[in-house]
Amino acid sequence: MAIRCTPLLGMALLVLVACGPKPEAAAPPEAVSPPAAEAPMHQALTGLFTASSTTAMGITGDLAVTPERITLSRGQQLDTAAAAAISPTTLIGAGQPSFAETYVGPTSLALELRKVTSTTNTEGSTPQPLCGATPVSHVAFASNADQSTVTMLVFSGEEAPGDTATRSQLCGAFTYGPLS
């Protein structure tokens, strides 16, 4: 049996071709955006430091610092949240002096602030309280480039020290040098 092409069959084929799927047009090239620049990470202070001020020798003893913990040789461990870099010209509280004025150092020193998440005493020790009967809430470290001098500022209160803080209290300043 032979198939004959009739004008009606030819028109049906044309309609199918015209209404069928069309070849996809080439999609315009996707705009490639450059990778987002990552915010610079703050390199938290770490190391072993010898108490050099009278207050540090009498209250804290030597100091061991990691990104997550501050260990005082007199028997306390302060677990901390990640350190954040702050400007030495930041005020320690509303209407109070700046960090640089508090630790009596140049504004070129590295300064970081850490929130204290928990405090524990080493078994068998009776450490001196850092803030009297009030718990420590924040610790700031100021250090020069070679970390030959480190100052630890200890705060209590409901909020982080800063330009607008009204519920943060400086409890003490302790100075350390490199472990000899």
Buried (B, 14 or more C-beta within 10 A) or exposed (E): EEEEEEEEEEEEEEEEEEEEEEEEEEEEEEEEEEEEEEEEEBEBBEBBBBBBBEBBBEBBBBBBBEBBBBBBBBBBBBBBEEBBEBEBEBBBBEEBEBBBBBBEBEEEBBBBBBBBEEBEEBEEEEBBBBBEEEEBBBBBBBBBEEBEBBBBBBBBBEBBBBBEBEEBBBBBBBBBBBEE
